[in-house]
Amino acid sequence: MTIDEQTVEKVAHLARLELGAAEKADMIKDMNKILGFMDKLNEVDTDGVEPLVYMTAENNPLREDIVKQVISTEEALKNAPDHDGSHFLVQKVIK
C-alpha cells in the first residue's frame, strides 16, 4: 500500500488539520516511510512467539486499602470560599 495525496487529505480531514501543498508532500513521504517500516516488521518470523501483554511476569503487589486519616465535612469545608454546609459551591460552567 502506498500513500497518495487523497489519503493524506482524508487523514488530515479526520484529524481536523489544514495542510499546505508542501506539508502534504512531506506527509506523503513520511507516511510511506512508516508503511515501509511496518512491511519490514511483517517480514520477521514470529511463529511460536507468545504475544506480550506485560513487560514482566511479576504481579503488581497491591496494598490493603486502609483509612489513615479521617477528615470531617466541617474540616473539609473550613477553608472553602463558598459552601452550603455540606457541599462546595462553585460557579456553573456548563450551559
trRosetta pair geometry for C-beta under 8 A, 3 or more apart (Angstrom, degrees):
i j d omega theta_ij theta_ji phi_ij phi_ji
1 35 6.1 -113 81 -161 91 146
2 32 6.0 14 -149 -115 76 108
2 35 7.3 -179 -110 82 39 155
3 7 4.9 -123 -152 80 73 139
3 8 6.3 81 166 -52 110 89
3 27 8.0 -108 138 130 142 77
3 28 5.3 -171 107 -144 106 66
3 31 4.2 40 -20 102 171 122
3 32 5.2 -131 30 -62 104 78
3 35 6.7 168 -26 -9 102 140
4 7 5.3 101 52 8 62 102
4 8 7.4 -124 105 -2 35 91
4 28 7.0 16 -142 -129 20 119
5 8 5.6 -55 -148 38 36 112
5 9 6.2 37 153 -21 68 106
5 24 6.0 41 -134 166 88 128
5 28 6.6 -35 -78 -76 58 132
6 9 5.6 -53 -147 37 31 113
6 10 6.4 33 153 -21 64 104
7 10 5.7 -53 -149 35 32 111
7 11 6.3 27 155 -14 66 106
7 31 7.7 -160 112 118 121 157
8 11 5.8 -55 -145 40 31 108
8 12 6.0 33 155 -20 65 109
8 19 7.0 -73 152 62 110 160
8 24 5.3 125 118 -151 146 84
8 27 4.9 119 -140 105 127 124
8 28 5.6 -72 -50 -70 141 78
8 31 6.9 -168 -89 9 94 150
9 12 5.6 -54 -143 39 29 113
9 13 6.3 33 155 -22 63 105
9 19 7.8 -131 -100 48 58 118
9 24 7.3 8 -64 -125 76 124
10 13 5.7 -53 -149 33 29 112
10 14 6.5 27 153 -16 64 105
11 14 5.7 -54 -147 38 32 110
11 15 6.2 17 156 -6 66 111
11 31 7.9 150 30 -98 166 152
12 15 5.9 -64 -142 49 29 101
12 17 4.3 -95 -155 72 80 99
12 18 7.2 107 168 -93 120 17
12 19 5.0 -93 -121 -4 152 116
12 24 7.8 -59 -37 -100 150 87
12 27 7.6 41 -63 156 111 175
13 16 7.4 26 -178 -78 31 36
13 17 7.9 -84 -50 46 20 67
19 23 4.1 -137 -162 99 90 120
19 24 4.9 121 127 -62 125 76
19 27 6.4 -37 -144 -11 156 144
20 23 4.7 93 50 11 72 105
20 24 7.0 -129 97 -9 36 88
21 24 5.7 -52 -149 31 30 113
21 25 6.6 29 153 -18 63 103
22 25 5.7 -53 -152 35 34 111
22 26 6.4 32 151 -16 66 106
23 26 5.6 -54 -147 39 34 111
23 27 6.1 36 153 -22 67 107
24 27 5.6 -55 -145 37 30 112
24 28 6.4 35 154 -23 65 102
25 28 5.8 -48 -149 30 31 113
25 29 6.6 29 153 -15 62 106
26 29 5.7 -57 -152 38 33 111
26 30 6.1 28 154 -16 68 110
27 30 5.7 -55 -141 41 31 109
27 31 5.9 27 161 -16 67 110
28 31 6.2 -58 -141 40 24 105
28 32 6.3 23 158 -18 61 110
29 32 6.0 -60 -150 37 26 110
29 33 6.6 29 152 -21 62 105
30 33 5.6 -53 -153 32 33 113
30 34 6.6 34 150 -20 65 102
31 34 5.5 -47 -150 32 37 115
31 35 6.5 36 152 -15 66 103
32 35 5.7 -52 -146 39 35 110
32 36 6.3 41 151 -23 64 104
33 36 5.5 -53 -150 34 32 115
33 37 6.5 34 152 -20 64 102
34 37 5.7 -53 -153 34 32 111
34 38 6.5 31 149 -18 64 104
35 38 5.5 -51 -147 36 37 113
35 39 6.5 43 151 -23 65 100
36 39 5.6 -49 -151 31 34 114
36 40 6.8 39 148 -21 62 99
37 40 5.5 -48 -156 30 37 115
37 41 6.7 36 148 -17 65 102
38 41 5.5 -50 -151 35 38 113
38 42 6.5 42 149 -24 65 102
39 42 5.5 -51 -151 31 35 115
39 43 7.1 43 149 -27 62 98
40 43 5.8 -51 -163 21 36 115
40 44 7.8 46 143 -31 61 92
41 44 5.8 -37 -166 7 46 116
46 49 4.5 -80 -169 36 75 128
52 55 7.3 48 171 -93 120 42
54 57 7.3 134 87 -86 115 33
63 66 7.8 -72 144 5 103 98
67 70 6.3 36 163 -67 123 89
71 75 4.9 -121 -172 87 87 127
71 76 5.4 104 131 -60 117 91
72 75 4.6 96 55 7 80 101
72 76 7.0 -144 95 -6 42 87
73 76 5.6 -56 -147 37 33 112
73 77 6.1 15 160 -6 67 112
73 86 6.0 -13 -179 -131 145 62
74 77 6.2 -67 -144 46 26 100
74 78 6.5 55 151 -60 62 89
75 78 5.5 -23 -153 -18 33 121
76 80 7.6 33 133 -38 64 116
77 80 4.7 -47 -155 10 60 128
77 83 4.5 -135 -154 95 118 178
77 85 7.4 115 129 -147 171 17
77 86 7.7 -91 -51 -105 151 12
77 88 7.1 -162 -112 -77 87 68
80 83 4.4 66 95 -37 142 118
80 88 5.3 -141 -141 -116 140 86
80 89 7.9 107 154 28 126 70
82 88 7.4 82 83 -171 67 61
82 89 4.2 -76 122 69 103 107
82 90 7.6 153 69 -74 113 37
83 86 7.7 170 170 40 105 23
83 87 6.3 177 -154 87 84 41
83 88 5.5 -52 -99 -110 93 38
83 89 5.6 178 -101 1 30 90
84 87 5.5 5 42 51 102 86
84 89 5.9 95 -29 -51 90 117
90 93 7.6 -21 130 -22 112 104
